Amino acid sequence: MDNLAALHLKLKEWDYALKLSEKSVAIYERKLGGDHTDLALALGNMAAALSQKGQLEEARLASERSLSIMKRNYGERHPAVASAMDNLAGIYIKEGKLTEAEALQLRALDTFKELLGEDHPDVAICLDNLSDLYTMQKRFKQALRRAEDALAIAKKCYGKEHALSQSIESRIVSLKEKTSKAD
């Protein structure tokens, strides 16, 4: 059921994704207990749906719980923990907690690089998220540097026609305009 919730998240069907993820959370809690990684994944999907619906406090609580479960199961240095950190950072950004978001994203980036290698797609996504955060903070040169690094990885992993590569490319064009105006 949680895989179905993830599918509906990709389809941007927030209400249905939330309903499915809430059911998944209830089933996992009842059948597996409160400390299973499947529960953490379901909580992460629930947090994503809640965040998209603007229910940020509930989203943050679900995401924090997901991260806590992942840490207890895997320790601090694991790709699943890094993903949970990056997801929580996205909610922090929506809440305006940019300093907290940056700290989490930098930890996630460090973990992804260490465990998965410098050229892994998760590194590109995390760099892109950092670029977005730095753009919000008007730290355009840092945003541009992160975006260029993300694009190099995305092109290597997916090719230049992939949606992620093209999205990053457009951010770079915009950032180059902003950095030239700032100089």
C-alpha positions, -999 to 999 in steps of 0.1 A, spaced: 0 0 0 29 23 8 43 18 -28 9 29 -41 11 60 -18 45 68 -33 30 64 -68 2 89 -60 28 113 -47 46 112 -80 12 118 -97 7 148 -74 -25 133 -60 -18 145 -25 -52 136 -9 -51 100 -21 -14 96 -13 -20 109 22 -50 85 28 -29 55 16 2 65 36 -19 70 68 -33 35 63 2 22 58 14 39 89 -14 24 109 -8 -11 96 30 -10 101 26 3 136 1 -25 144 20 -53 127 57 -43 129 58 -20 159 69 16 161 106 12 152 106 -6 118 121 10 87 90 2 66 71 24 91 98 51 86 93 50 48 55 52 52 59 82 76 82 98 50 55 95 23 29 108 47 51 138 55 55 145 18 18 145 12 11 166 42 38 191 31 23 194 -3 -11 201 13 4 228 34 1 209 67 36 217 77 36 210 114 21 176 109 45 170 80 75 180 101 65 157 130 60 128 106 94 135 89 112 139 122 98 106 134 108 89 101 144 103 106 145 91 142 135 56 132 160 55 104 188 66 127 179 40 154 179 12 128 209 23 106 230 47 127 239 83 116 258 73 84 235 56 60 219 66 27 184 61 41 192 84 70 206 110 45 175 108 24 153 113 55 175 143 64 171 159 30 133 153 31 131 170 65 152 199 52 126 204 25 99 208 51 121 231 72 125 253 41 87 256 37 85 266 74 112 292 69 138 274 90 166 279 65 195 276 88 183 242 101 175 231 65 210 240 54 226 221 83 206 190 74 212 192 37 250 196 42 250 165 65 230 146 40 253 156 12 284 146 31 268 112 39 258 106 3 292 115 -10 310 93 15 288 62 11 276 64 -25 304 83 -42 308 118 -56 289 110 -89 257 93 -75 223 107 -85 214 113 -48 244 136 -46 231 156 -76 196 159 -61 210 170 -27 233 196 -45 203 208 -64 183 212 -32 212 232 -17 213 254 -48 176 261 -44 181 269 -7 210 293 -15 189 309 -42 162 316 -17 188 332 6 201 353 -23 235 335 -20 237 333 -58 274 325 -62 271 295 -38 238 285 -55 255 286 -89 285 265 -78 262 239 -63 239 239 -94 269 234 -117 282 205 -96 247 190 -96 243 194 -134 277 177 -141 265 146 -121 230 146 -135 243 147 -171 268 119 -163 240 97 -146 210 106 -168 221 125 -199 214 161 -207 178 155 -219 167 142 -185 142 163 -166 166 168 -137 194 179 -160 171 204 -178 157 217 -145 192 224 -132 203 239 -165 175 265 -163 184 273 -127 220 279 -139 209 303 -166 188 322 -140 216 322 -115 242 335 -140 219 364 -147 216 371 -110 253 368 -103 262 391 -132 238 417 -118 252 414 -83 288 420 -96 
